[in-house]
Amino acid sequence: MNFLDSLAGGLLGALLGVGIAYAIHVVRQRTALRRAEHQALENLVDDLHFRRALTPDIPELVDPSASEVVDDLALVLRSILRARDAVRDAREKLVPRSPATLALRKMVAALSAYLERQQLAPERYRYYLQECRQQLNAEVEEVVAIIKSAPRYVGEGSFTVSTAIEEPQPR
């Protein structure tokens, strides 16, 4: 072997090593981003589930000037605004072309539509809240199916996820 053959072999080995190291770095980075997305979606589902404003209720027409209604409406509005912010925060943590993007966009749209509709007819805010909850429930089911894990909550809450996902059983 001459000097040029040795040099070419060394360069090829170095380039191959750099390429492998870069590929490992990219895979690790994508894995970390997917984990962060998964965690953000799980946290979002939990956050929405425990929102009092989104718990099932019997809708009724109310007098928007009654003091207890004014107080309840203020609490509901704050909760819906926080829920919308939580969905937007989770959406920012999605990886590009995530399958959850559309579901989160629909959630933001449903929450924004509620805020607009209740301003137009505050006496019907409980009806609009139930419609919003139904729209969110469909999107929560979609998100749970995407993350392929059972919700971490147990008992009563805002959503009833009908997507059957079994917890892994210990072996």
N, C-alpha and C positions, 0 to 999 in steps of 0.2 A: 504494500500500500504506500502510496506517496502522500505527500503533505496535503495536497488539495482534496484527496479522497477523505482524509481524516478530518479536515476542516469542514467539508460538506456534511459528513456524518455528524459531527458535533453540532453544527448549525441546525441540521434537521432534528436532532434530538432535543435541542434547546427550544426550537419552535414548537415541536410536538408537546413538550412539557408545558410551555406557556399556554398552548391551546387547551390542553386538558385542564390546567388550573383555572383558566377563564370559564370553561364549560361548567366546572364544579361550582364556581362562584355564581354563575347565572342560575343554575339549578337551585342552589341554596337561597338565593335572593327571591326567586319566584316562590319557593316553598314558604319562606317567611311571610311574603305578601299574602299568599293564600291563607295561611294560618291567621294572620291579622284580619283578613276579610271575614273569615269564618267566625272568629271571636266577635267582631263588630256586629255581624248579623245575629249571632246568638244573644248578645247583649241587647240588641234592638228588640228582638222578639220578647225577651224578658221584660224590658222597659215598657213596651206597649201592653203586655199582658197585665201588668200591675197598675195601670192607670185607672183610677177610680172613674174618671169621666167616660171611659170606654167600657165599663162593666154593663152587662145587660140590664135594662130597665124597661119599665112599661111606659112608653111615651104618652104624653098628654099635652093638651094645650094649657098654657099657663099665662098668667097676667104678668107681663114683663116689668111692671112697675112695683110689684109686691117685693118687699124687702128681702124675704128669703129667696126669691127667684133672682133678684139682682145679685145677691151674694153667691148663689150657686152658679149663675151664669158667669160671673167673674172667675170663679174657680175653674169652671169648665174651659173657658177661653184660655186661661193660663196653661192648663194641662194640654190642650190641643196645640197651642203654640210650642210648648216644650216637646211634645211628641213630634211635631213637624221638624223642629230643630234636631231632634235625635235621629230622625230618618235622614235628614240632610247630612248630618255628621257621618252616619253609617255609609251613605252613598259616596262620600269623599274617600272612604277607606276601601272601596271596591277596586279590584284590579281591572285594567282595561278589558273591555268586552266580557264583563262578568255576566253570568246568566241572571243575577239578582238585580241588575240595573233597571229593567223594565218594572219589576215589582215595586222597587223603591220609588220610582217615578210615579207610579200609580198611587202609592201611599201619600206622597207629597200632594198630588192632585186632589185626592179625596179629603185630606185635612184642610187644604186651601179652599176647596169648594164648600166645606162645612163652615169655615170662617166667613165666607162671603154670604152664604145663604142665611145664616143665623142673623146677620146684620139686617137683611131685608125683612125678615119675619121672626123677630125674637120670641114671639109666643109659641113658635113651633120648634124651638131649639132642641128639644128632646127628641122629636121625630127625626130631625136632621142628624142628630148625634147617633141614633140607631142606624140610619142609612150609612153614615160614615163608618161605623163599627162593622157593618156587614161588608162594606167594600174592603176595609182593612183586613178583616178575617180571611177573605179570599187571598189577599196578597201575603198575609202571614203564613198561610198554608203553603203557598208557592215558595216562600223563603225557607221554610222548614224542610220542604222537599229538596231544595237546592243544597242546603247544608248537610242534609242526610243525618240529622241527629234529632233525637227526641227533645222536646222542650224540657228545660230544667225545672219548670214549675210543677207544683202538685196542688190540686184543689181548685177552689173557685178563682176565677179571674175573668179577664176580658174576652179571651178567645178560646174556642173549642177547636183544636186542630184535629181534623178527622183523618189526616194523612197517617196511615199506619206505618210507623217506623219503630222497629224493635231495638232496644238497647242490646249491645253485645253482651253475651253471657260469658261468665268466667269458665275456663276449661279446667 
